[in-house]
Amino acid sequence: MCVVLHLGLIFLGLFSVVSPLHAGPFLDGQRQAPRVADALKRREPSVRRDFVDAGAAFPPSGLLLRHFKAEGQVEVWAPSADPRSVYRLVRTLGVCMRSGDLGPKVLEGDLQVPEGVYTLARFNPRSRFHLSLGLDYPNPVDRQRARRRGRPPGGDIMIHGGCVTIGCLPLGDTAIEWLYVAAALVMDRGQRPTVHAWPCRFGRADCRERLEAQPAHAALWAELLKIDESFAQTQRPPRVEATPDGHYRVRQ
């Protein structure tokens, strides 16, 4: 569990398509919070510019966050302006404080940042750390892993502002405002942003060396590598499911 107070959770109701001139119910509801209203005024122009410059559709119709733990980076990808085309890298954000080591979050209080496939399930406009976005941790794979160990998996894993953490992803206030606005625009169109949380960049030699030194997580990392390779080949997030015995599988 990271040190974030979750005072404002999302309302998952009806959604409508958002345009530069009209927002749907989700964004209208978020705008009632002063911090979100201020963030929209400050960051929407730069969010729009970054998406357009990257060749991504705006307003965005989807969002993929790729977190690389060892490198302390979060890549933001979004569908191309051409709906038949691929995802585009829009921006890379830096994680300003890290917690734990390579390997998945296993138990409550282990200070680890999760590794796996998630969605953004909560939007907190009144976070203790300015604004925050909550992962749907623990997912079925995490719960199965914790069940085998006989202890609770923990929860409340957030991407947030500020620069302090014991298991979350702090980006600083400016970057979280940018990401919160982009993610809210996607939610306003009825889509939940996807998060790929990897231990490191699998293609790098130093990443392979570090993973080989920790064979206890080899099975999980092999599953995540297949997901990463699928994205590298298609430039689209693959459909991923959790198996009954607690593993990730790419759906064909």
C-alpha positions as CSV (number, residue, x, y, z in Angstrom):
1,M,0.0,0.0,0.0
2,C,1.4,3.4,-0.8
3,V,0.8,6.6,1.1
4,V,-2.2,8.1,-0.7
5,L,-5.6,9.1,0.7
6,H,-8.3,8.1,-1.7
7,L,-11.1,10.6,-1.1
8,G,-12.6,10.9,-4.6
9,L,-13.2,7.8,-6.6
10,I,-14.5,7.7,-10.1
11,F,-18.1,7.4,-11.1
12,L,-18.4,4.7,-13.7
13,G,-21.7,5.8,-15.3
14,L,-22.7,6.6,-18.8
15,F,-20.1,8.0,-21.2
16,S,-20.3,10.0,-24.4
17,V,-17.9,11.0,-27.0
18,V,-15.9,14.1,-26.0
19,S,-14.9,16.8,-28.5
20,P,-12.8,19.9,-28.1
21,L,-16.0,21.8,-27.5
22,H,-18.1,19.4,-25.5
23,A,-17.3,17.1,-22.6
24,G,-19.3,14.0,-21.6
25,P,-20.6,13.1,-18.1
26,F,-17.3,11.7,-16.8
27,L,-15.2,14.8,-17.6
28,D,-18.0,17.1,-16.5
29,G,-18.1,15.4,-13.1
30,Q,-14.3,15.5,-12.8
31,R,-14.3,19.2,-13.6
32,Q,-16.3,19.9,-10.5
33,A,-13.2,19.3,-8.5
34,P,-11.1,22.5,-8.4
35,R,-7.8,20.7,-9.0
36,V,-9.1,19.0,-12.1
37,A,-10.6,22.2,-13.4
38,D,-7.3,24.0,-12.9
39,A,-5.4,21.2,-14.5
40,L,-7.7,21.2,-17.6
41,K,-7.1,24.9,-18.0
42,R,-3.3,24.6,-17.7
43,R,-2.6,21.3,-19.4
44,E,-5.3,20.7,-22.1
45,P,-3.5,22.8,-24.7
46,S,-0.2,21.0,-24.2
47,V,-1.9,17.6,-24.1
48,R,-3.6,18.4,-27.4
49,R,-0.4,19.6,-28.9
50,D,1.6,16.5,-27.8
51,F,-1.0,14.1,-29.2
52,V,-1.3,16.0,-32.5
53,D,2.5,16.3,-32.9
54,A,2.8,12.5,-32.3
55,G,0.2,11.7,-35.0
56,A,-2.2,10.4,-32.3
57,A,-5.9,11.0,-32.4
58,F,-7.3,13.9,-30.3
59,P,-9.4,13.6,-28.2
60,P,-7.7,10.2,-27.6
61,S,-9.8,7.1,-28.2
62,G,-7.5,4.9,-26.0
63,L,-4.4,5.1,-23.9
64,L,-1.6,2.6,-23.0
65,L,0.9,3.4,-20.2
66,R,4.1,1.4,-20.3
67,H,6.0,1.5,-17.0
68,F,9.6,0.4,-16.9
69,K,10.6,0.0,-13.3
70,A,14.4,-0.1,-13.6
71,E,14.5,2.9,-15.9
72,G,12.0,4.9,-13.9
73,Q,9.9,5.8,-17.0
74,V,6.3,5.8,-18.0
75,E,5.6,5.9,-21.7
76,V,2.2,7.2,-22.9
77,W,0.9,5.6,-26.1
78,A,-2.3,6.4,-27.9
79,P,-4.1,5.3,-31.1
80,S,-3.1,7.0,-34.3
81,A,-5.3,9.6,-35.9
82,D,-5.9,7.0,-38.6
83,P,-8.2,4.4,-36.9
84,R,-6.7,1.6,-39.1
85,S,-3.2,2.4,-38.0
86,V,-1.0,1.8,-34.9
87,Y,-0.4,3.3,-31.5
88,R,1.9,6.3,-31.3
89,L,4.3,7.2,-28.5
90,V,3.0,10.6,-27.3
91,R,5.3,11.3,-24.3
92,T,7.7,9.7,-21.8
93,L,7.3,10.7,-18.2
94,G,9.8,10.2,-15.4
95,V,9.1,8.6,-12.1
96,C,10.7,10.9,-9.5
97,M,11.0,8.4,-6.6
98,R,11.2,4.6,-6.6
99,S,10.4,1.9,-4.1
100,G,11.3,-1.7,-3.9
101,D,13.2,-3.8,-6.5
102,L,12.6,-5.8,-9.6
103,G,9.9,-8.4,-9.2
104,P,6.1,-8.2,-8.7
105,K,4.3,-7.0,-5.7
106,V,3.5,-10.1,-3.7
107,L,2.2,-9.2,-0.2
108,E,0.8,-6.2,1.6
109,G,3.6,-4.0,3.0
110,D,6.4,-5.3,0.8
111,L,7.0,-1.8,-0.7
112,Q,7.0,-3.3,-4.2
113,V,5.6,-1.7,-7.3
114,P,3.4,-4.2,-9.2
115,E,4.4,-5.9,-12.4
116,G,1.7,-7.1,-14.8
117,V,-1.2,-5.9,-16.9
118,Y,-3.7,-3.5,-15.3
119,T,-6.2,-0.7,-16.1
120,L,-6.7,2.7,-14.5
121,A,-9.7,2.0,-12.4
122,R,-9.8,5.1,-10.1
123,F,-9.5,8.8,-10.5
124,N,-8.9,10.8,-7.3
125,P,-9.1,14.6,-7.7
126,R,-8.6,15.2,-4.0
127,S,-5.5,13.0,-3.4
128,R,-3.1,13.8,-0.7
129,F,-0.6,14.0,-3.5
130,H,-2.4,16.5,-5.7
131,L,-4.1,14.1,-8.2
132,S,-3.9,10.4,-8.5
133,L,-4.8,7.5,-10.8
134,G,-5.4,4.1,-9.3
135,L,-4.4,0.7,-10.8
136,D,-6.9,-2.2,-10.5
137,Y,-4.3,-4.0,-8.4
138,P,-4.7,-6.7,-7.2
139,N,-5.9,-8.3,-10.4
140,P,-6.7,-12.0,-10.7
141,V,-3.1,-13.0,-11.2
142,D,-2.0,-11.0,-8.2
143,R,-4.7,-12.5,-6.0
144,Q,-3.8,-16.0,-7.0
145,R,-0.2,-15.4,-6.2
146,A,-1.0,-14.0,-2.8
147,R,-3.4,-16.9,-2.2
148,R,-0.6,-19.4,-2.7
149,R,1.4,-17.6,-0.1
150,G,-1.5,-17.3,2.4
151,R,-1.3,-13.6,2.9
152,P,-3.2,-10.5,1.6
153,P,-1.8,-8.9,-1.6
154,G,-2.2,-5.3,-0.5
155,G,-3.8,-2.6,-2.6
156,D,-4.1,1.1,-3.3
157,I,-1.4,1.4,-6.0
158,M,-1.5,4.8,-7.5
159,I,0.2,7.0,-10.1
160,H,0.2,10.4,-8.4
161,G,1.8,13.8,-7.9
162,G,4.4,14.8,-5.4
163,C,7.7,13.0,-5.1
164,V,7.4,10.5,-2.2
165,T,6.3,6.9,-2.3
166,I,6.3,3.4,-0.6
167,G,5.1,1.4,-3.5
168,C,3.4,3.8,-6.0
169,L,4.5,5.8,-9.0
170,P,5.0,9.5,-8.2
171,L,5.5,11.7,-11.3
172,G,5.4,15.2,-9.8
173,D,2.5,17.6,-9.9
174,T,3.1,18.9,-13.5
175,A,3.3,15.5,-15.1
176,I,0.4,14.0,-13.2
177,E,-1.8,16.9,-14.3
178,W,-0.9,16.2,-17.9
179,L,-1.5,12.5,-17.5
180,Y,-4.7,13.0,-15.5
181,V,-6.2,15.2,-18.3
182,A,-5.2,12.7,-21.0
183,A,-6.6,9.8,-19.1
184,A,-9.8,11.6,-18.2
185,L,-10.4,12.4,-21.9
186,V,-10.1,8.6,-22.6
187,M,-12.5,7.7,-19.8
188,D,-15.0,10.3,-21.1
189,R,-15.1,8.2,-24.3
190,G,-16.0,5.1,-22.3
191,Q,-12.5,3.5,-22.4
192,R,-10.3,2.6,-19.5
193,P,-6.5,3.2,-20.0
194,T,-4.4,0.1,-20.0
195,V,-1.1,-0.2,-18.0
196,H,1.7,-2.5,-18.8
197,A,4.0,-2.6,-15.8
198,W,7.4,-4.2,-16.7
199,P,10.5,-4.8,-14.5
200,C,12.7,-3.2,-17.2
201,R,13.1,-2.8,-20.9
202,F,13.2,-6.4,-22.0
203,G,15.3,-5.7,-25.1
204,R,18.2,-4.3,-23.2
205,A,21.2,-6.5,-22.3
206,D,21.4,-5.1,-18.8
207,C,17.7,-5.9,-18.3
208,R,18.2,-9.5,-19.4
209,E,21.2,-9.9,-17.0
210,R,19.2,-8.6,-14.1
211,L,16.2,-10.8,-14.8
212,E,18.5,-13.9,-15.2
213,A,19.9,-13.2,-11.7
214,Q,16.4,-13.6,-10.2
215,P,15.1,-17.0,-11.4
216,A,12.2,-17.0,-8.8
217,H,10.2,-14.6,-11.1
218,A,11.3,-16.2,-14.4
219,A,7.8,-17.6,-15.2
220,L,6.1,-14.3,-14.7
221,W,8.7,-12.4,-16.7
222,A,8.4,-14.8,-19.6
223,E,4.7,-14.2,-19.7
224,L,5.2,-10.4,-19.7
225,L,7.9,-10.7,-22.4
226,K,5.4,-12.4,-24.7
227,I,3.0,-9.4,-24.2
228,D,5.7,-6.9,-24.8
229,E,6.8,-8.8,-27.9
230,S,3.3,-8.8,-29.2
231,F,3.0,-5.0,-28.8
232,A,6.4,-4.5,-30.4
233,Q,5.3,-6.5,-33.5
234,T,1.9,-5.0,-33.9
235,Q,2.2,-1.6,-32.2
236,R,-1.2,-2.3,-30.6
237,P,-1.9,-3.6,-27.1
238,P,-2.7,-7.3,-27.3
239,R,-5.7,-8.8,-25.6
240,V,-4.5,-10.4,-22.4
241,E,-6.4,-12.7,-20.1
242,A,-5.7,-14.3,-16.7
243,T,-5.8,-18.1,-16.6
244,P,-7.6,-19.8,-13.7
245,D,-4.2,-20.9,-12.2
246,G,-2.9,-17.3,-12.1
247,H,-1.0,-16.7,-15.3
248,Y,-1.1,-14.1,-18.1
249,R,-2.0,-15.3,-21.6
250,V,-2.1,-13.4,-24.9
251,R,-5.4,-14.1,-26.6
252,Q,-5.0,-14.9,-30.3
